[in-house]
Amino acid sequence: MIVGGSTARPVKIEDLLESRLSARLDRLDFRSRKIFAGKMQGERRSKKRGQSVEFDDYREYVSGDDLRHIDWNVFARFDRLFIKLFLEEEDLALHVALDASASMDAGEPSKLVFASRLAMALAYVGLCGNNRVGLSVFGVPGMFAPDADAEGEGRSKVSISRLADLRGKHHVPRVARFLMDSVWPESRRSGPAGGAGLTTFSDALTTIARQRVGKGVMVVISDFLIDPKAGGYEVGLRSLAAAGGYDTWAMQVLSPSELEPEREVQAGVTGDLRLTDIETGRAAEVTITAPLIRKYKERLERYCNDLHSYCAARQITHVLTRSDASIETLILETLRRQGMVG
C-alpha cells in the first residue's frame, strides 16, 4: 500500500479485496426488486415464460405454437394438446458509479479507500454471479476538461472513466486495476479541485444514466455532500430514476469524524480554527464549541434524512455507512437484509 493523506491507498488487488472476504462473497448473487430483461440469456430467473430447462407450468395449445413444446405424454392421457412452459432466465447488469471527488479523499479511515473497496467487493459478487458488470469513476481532480461546445468560457464538462461491461470471475484483476488507475491516477493532485467536483456531480450521474447499457442494479457510492448552490445531488439522482431500467442504490459514505465531530475535540482540535473546503478552496473562520458541534450534528442529520426521503420518493434505496465499517458486515448483513444480494 502507498500512504497518502490519511489511509493507505491500494496498490494491488489484495488491498482492495482480501481473500478471506472474497471467499465469503463467492456464494452471493445480486437480487433485484424489479425484473429486468437483458441483452442475452443469462442466469437470472424471470417471471416471463421462456425456453430454459426449468419447467414451470402448462397451457393449452393454440394455433401457431411451437410443436416441439407439446407434451405428448399429456396428449396420450387426455387427448388434448398442452404446451410446456419454462422459466425464462435473463441477463442482469450491475453498474457501480464511484464518486472520487476531493471530498471523498478525506477522513480517517479514508472515505475513498472504503468506497473503492466496497465497489470492488460488489463487482466481485456480480462477476461471480456471471452478471454483466460495469464501473464508472467520476469527480477525480484533474479529470475535468473545457467543454468546447459550451457557451461561455471557463465552463467545464465532466470526464468519466468507464469500464465497459465484463462477465466472468476471470475479470476480477481487470476491475481491480481499473479502480486503482482511475481513482488514483498519476495526475491526481491533493488540495482543492477548483470546484469541478461540486459543479459536475449531477452531470456525471446524468451522463451515466444516458450511457447505460441494458438494465439491472445501479449502485452510486458517494458522500453526497454536494453544495446545493453547486447543483446538489437532486438532478443526478432524478436522472437515474427517470431513465428507468435500474434498481438504484445510493450508498452514502461518511467518516467517523463527520458523524461524530466530538472525536476531533477529544483529540485536541478546539478553539479558533481556519477550515478550508477541500473541493472549492474556500476558507472559513470558526470557533469550535459544544453548541456549534450540536448544531452541526443536527444539520447533518437533517441533510441525511432529506437525502433518504428524496431517494425513497424515487424508489432509490439510500444506505448510510461509515468509512470505518466492516465491508463484510455491510454486504453480508445490511445489504443482504435489504435485498441487494442474497
C-alpha positions in Angstrom: 0.0 0.0 0.0 1.0 3.6 -0.6 0.3 6.0 2.2 -1.1 9.3 1.0 -3.2 11.7 3.2 -4.8 9.6 5.9 -5.4 6.0 4.8 -3.1 3.8 2.8 -4.1 3.7 -0.8 -4.5 0.3 -2.6 -1.7 -0.8 -5.0 -2.6 -4.4 -5.5 -5.8 -6.5 -5.7 -5.4 -7.8 -2.1 -5.5 -4.2 -0.9 -9.0 -3.9 -2.4 -10.3 -7.3 -1.8 -9.0 -9.6 0.9 -9.0 -13.3 0.1 -11.0 -14.1 3.3 -13.7 -11.7 2.2 -13.8 -12.9 -1.3 -14.3 -16.5 -0.1 -17.4 -15.4 1.8 -18.7 -13.4 -1.2 -18.4 -16.3 -3.6 -21.8 -17.7 -2.7 -23.7 -14.4 -3.1 -25.5 -13.1 -6.1 -27.4 -9.9 -6.8 -31.1 -9.7 -6.4 -33.5 -7.1 -7.8 -36.9 -5.9 -6.6 -37.6 -5.4 -10.3 -37.4 -8.0 -13.0 -35.4 -6.8 -16.0 -34.9 -8.2 -19.5 -31.2 -8.2 -20.5 -29.5 -8.4 -23.8 -28.8 -12.1 -23.7 -29.9 -15.2 -21.9 -28.1 -15.4 -18.5 -28.6 -16.8 -15.1 -31.4 -14.5 -13.8 -34.8 -16.1 -13.3 -37.6 -14.1 -14.9 -41.3 -14.0 -14.2 -41.7 -14.2 -18.0 -42.2 -17.6 -19.7 -39.3 -18.7 -21.8 -37.4 -21.8 -23.0 -35.0 -22.6 -20.2 -34.6 -26.1 -18.9 -36.6 -25.4 -15.7 -40.3 -26.5 -16.1 -42.9 -24.1 -14.7 -46.4 -24.9 -16.0 -48.7 -26.0 -18.8 -51.2 -24.2 -21.0 -53.4 -25.4 -23.8 -52.0 -25.4 -27.3 -53.2 -22.6 -29.7 -52.6 -22.4 -33.4 -49.1 -21.1 -34.1 -47.4 -22.5 -31.0 -44.1 -24.4 -31.5 -45.0 -28.1 -31.9 -41.7 -29.0 -30.3 -43.1 -27.8 -26.9 -46.1 -30.1 -26.9 -46.2 -32.6 -24.1 -47.2 -35.8 -26.0 -47.4 -37.8 -22.7 -50.2 -35.4 -21.6 -51.9 -35.7 -25.0 -51.8 -39.5 -24.7 -53.6 -39.4 -21.4 -56.1 -36.6 -22.0 -56.3 -36.4 -25.8 -55.7 -32.7 -25.7 -52.7 -30.7 -26.7 -50.8 -28.8 -24.0 -47.6 -26.7 -24.3 -44.8 -26.9 -21.7 -43.9 -23.6 -20.1 -40.5 -22.9 -18.7 -39.0 -20.2 -16.5 -37.0 -17.8 -18.7 -33.6 -16.9 -17.5 -32.5 -13.3 -18.2 -29.3 -11.3 -18.1 -28.9 -8.8 -15.2 -26.4 -6.0 -15.3 -24.6 -4.4 -12.3 -23.2 -0.9 -12.7 -21.2 0.8 -9.9 -20.8 4.6 -10.1 -18.0 5.7 -7.8 -17.6 9.4 -6.7 -13.8 10.0 -6.4 -14.0 13.8 -5.8 -11.7 15.5 -3.4 -14.2 15.5 -0.5 -14.2 11.7 -0.8 -10.5 11.6 -0.4 -10.7 12.7 3.2 -11.4 11.3 6.6 -9.8 8.6 8.7 -10.3 6.0 7.5 -10.4 7.5 4.0 -13.9 7.5 2.6 -12.4 7.0 -0.9 -10.4 3.9 0.1 -13.5 2.4 1.8 -15.7 3.3 -1.2 -13.2 1.7 -3.6 -13.1 -1.5 -1.6 -16.9 -1.6 -1.5 -17.0 -1.1 -5.3 -14.5 -3.9 -5.7 -16.5 -6.3 -3.4 -19.8 -5.6 -5.2 -18.2 -6.0 -8.6 -16.7 -9.3 -7.4 -20.2 -10.6 -6.4 -21.5 -9.6 -9.8 -18.7 -11.3 -11.7 -19.0 -14.5 -9.6 -22.7 -14.5 -10.4 -21.9 -14.3 -14.1 -23.7 -10.9 -14.4 -22.6 -8.1 -16.7 -20.5 -5.7 -14.5 -19.6 -2.2 -15.5 -18.0 0.6 -13.5 -17.7 4.4 -13.7 -15.4 6.7 -11.8 -16.1 10.4 -11.8 -15.0 13.5 -9.9 -11.3 12.8 -9.8 -9.4 16.2 -9.6 -7.8 16.8 -12.9 -10.4 14.7 -14.9 -12.3 17.8 -16.0 -11.7 19.3 -19.4 -13.1 22.5 -21.1 -16.3 22.0 -23.0 -15.7 23.3 -26.5 -19.4 23.2 -27.2 -20.4 25.0 -24.1 -21.4 28.6 -24.1 -19.1 30.9 -22.1 -15.5 30.5 -21.2 -14.4 28.5 -18.2 -17.4 26.2 -18.2 -16.4 22.5 -17.6 -17.8 19.2 -18.6 -17.4 16.1 -16.6 -15.0 13.4 -17.7 -15.9 9.9 -16.6 -13.6 7.0 -16.6 -15.7 4.0 -17.6 -15.0 0.3 -17.7 -17.2 -1.4 -20.2 -19.3 -4.4 -19.1 -17.5 -7.5 -18.3 -18.7 -11.0 -17.4 -16.9 -13.8 -15.5 -14.7 -14.2 -12.4 -11.5 -14.1 -14.5 -12.1 -10.3 -15.0 -11.6 -9.6 -11.3 -7.9 -8.4 -11.7 -9.0 -6.1 -14.5 -11.6 -4.5 -12.4 -9.1 -4.0 -9.6 -6.6 -2.4 -11.9 -9.3 -0.1 -13.4 -10.2 1.1 -9.9 -6.6 1.8 -8.8 -5.7 3.5 -12.1 -8.9 5.6 -12.3 -9.3 6.6 -8.6 -5.7 7.3 -8.1 -4.2 8.3 -11.4 -0.7 9.8 -11.6 -2.3 13.2 -12.3 -4.4 13.2 -9.2 -3.5 16.2 -7.1 -4.1 16.9 -3.5 -5.9 20.0 -2.3 -8.8 22.0 -3.9 -10.3 20.7 -7.1 -11.3 24.1 -8.3 -14.9 23.4 -7.6 -15.2 20.9 -10.5 -16.3 18.1 -8.3 -19.1 20.2 -6.8 -20.5 21.5 -10.1 -20.5 18.3 -12.0 -21.9 15.6 -9.6 -25.3 15.7 -11.2 -23.8 16.0 -14.7 -21.9 12.8 -14.0 -24.9 10.8 -13.0 -27.0 12.2 -15.8 -24.3 11.1 -18.3 -24.1 7.7 -16.7 -27.9 7.3 -17.0 -27.8 8.3 -20.7 -25.0 5.9 -21.4 -26.5 2.9 -19.6 -26.2 -0.5 -21.2 -29.0 -3.0 -20.5 -31.0 -2.9 -17.3 -30.3 -4.0 -13.7 -28.8 -2.8 -10.5 -27.1 0.6 -10.2 -25.1 1.4 -7.1 -23.9 5.0 -6.6 -21.2 5.3 -3.9 -20.6 8.9 -2.6 -20.7 11.0 0.5 -23.4 13.0 -1.3 -22.1 16.2 0.4 -22.9 18.4 -2.6 -23.3 22.1 -2.1 -26.9 23.0 -3.1 -25.5 26.2 -4.7 -23.4 24.0 -7.0 -26.4 21.9 -8.1 -26.8 19.4 -5.3 -27.5 15.8 -5.7 -31.1 16.0 -6.8 -30.7 16.4 -10.6 -28.4 13.4 -10.9 -30.5 11.1 -8.8 -33.6 12.2 -10.6 -31.9 11.4 -14.0 -31.2 7.9 -12.8 -34.7 7.4 -11.6 -36.2 8.9 -14.8 -34.0 6.7 -17.1 -35.8 3.6 -15.9 -34.3 0.1 -16.0 -32.4 0.4 -12.8 -32.9 -0.8 -9.3 -30.9 2.1 -7.9 -29.0 2.2 -4.6 -27.4 5.3 -3.1 -24.6 4.2 -0.8 -23.6 7.3 1.3 -20.2 7.0 3.0 -19.2 9.4 5.8 -16.2 9.3 8.0 -16.4 8.9 11.8 -15.2 12.5 12.3 -18.0 13.8 10.1 -20.6 11.8 12.0 -19.0 12.4 15.5 -17.0 15.6 15.4 -16.6 15.5 19.2 -13.9 12.9 18.4 -11.8 15.7 16.9 -12.4 17.8 20.0 -11.2 15.0 22.2 -8.1 14.7 20.0 -7.3 18.3 20.7 -9.0 20.1 17.8 -10.6 23.0 19.7 -10.7 26.8 19.8 -10.4 29.2 16.9 -9.7 27.4 13.6 -9.5 28.2 9.9 -11.2 25.5 7.9 -10.7 25.1 4.1 -13.1 23.4 1.8 -11.1 20.6 0.1 -13.0 21.0 -3.2 -13.5 24.7 -3.5 -10.6 26.1 -1.6 -12.9 28.5 0.2 -11.9 29.1 3.9 -14.0 30.0 6.9 -13.0 31.0 10.4 -14.8 29.0 13.1 -14.7 28.6 16.9 -15.2 25.0 18.0 -17.7 24.9 20.9 -20.1 22.4 22.2 -23.2 24.3 20.9 -21.6 24.6 17.4 -20.9 20.8 17.4 -24.5 20.2 18.4 -25.8 22.4 15.7 -23.6 20.8 13.1 -24.9 17.3 14.0 -28.5 18.5 13.8 -27.9 19.9 10.4 -26.0 16.8 9.2 -28.8 14.5 10.4 -31.4 16.7 8.7 -29.3 16.7 5.5 -29.1 12.9 5.5 -32.8 12.5 6.3 -33.6 14.8 3.4 -31.4 12.6 1.1 -33.1 9.5 2.4 -36.6 11.0 1.7 -35.6 12.2 -1.7 -34.4 8.7 -2.7 -37.4 7.0 -1.2 -39.7 9.1 -3.2 -38.0 7.9 -6.4 -37.7 4.3 -5.4 -34.0 4.6 -4.7 -32.7 2.8 -1.7 -30.5 5.0 0.5 -27.9 3.3 2.8 -25.7 5.4 5.1 -22.5 3.7 6.2 -19.2 4.8 8.0 -15.8 4.6 6.4 -14.7 2.5 9.4 -17.4 -0.1 8.9 -16.8 -3.7 8.1 -17.4 -4.2 4.4 -18.1 -7.9 5.2 -20.8 -7.0 7.6 -22.2 -4.3 5.3 -22.6 -6.7 2.4 -23.4 -10.0 4.2 -25.8 -8.5 6.7 -27.0 -5.0 5.9 -27.3 -5.3 2.1 -28.4 -8.9 2.3 -31.2 -7.9 4.7 -32.3 -5.0 2.5 -32.4 -7.3 -0.6 -29.5 -6.2 -2.8 -27.7 -9.5 -2.5 -28.6 -13.0 -1.4 
